[in-house]
Amino acid sequence: MAHFAKIEDNLVTQVIVVDNSDILDGDGNESETLGVEICQNLLGGTWVQTSYNGNIRKNYAGIGYTY
């Protein structure tokens, strides 16, 4: 599962999960861009991918965290 964080005024206000199969590009690779588009279409706003294990952007973006 891929996690995406909504950023408002440099604060994380929401974190949602998107199924990995929904963010695969034409070559079968996970695409942050596709995930961001899904989040924006569903909920609007500015989104970035985050991860619990620190593989993406080093630290997990939890609600209330500064981004």
Stockholm file with secondary structure:
# STOCKHOLM 1.0

chainA/1-67         MAHFAKIEDNLVTQVIVVDNSDILDGDGNESETLGVEICQNLLGGTWVQTSYNGNIRKNYAGIGYTY
#=GR chainA/1-67 SS CEEEEEEETTEEEEEEEECGGGGBCTTSCBCHHHHHHHHHHHHCSEEEEECTTSTTTSSCCCTTCBC
#=GC SS_cons        CEEEEEEETTEEEEEEEECGGGGBCTTSCBCHHHHHHHHHHHHCSEEEEECTTSTTTSSCCCTTCBC
//
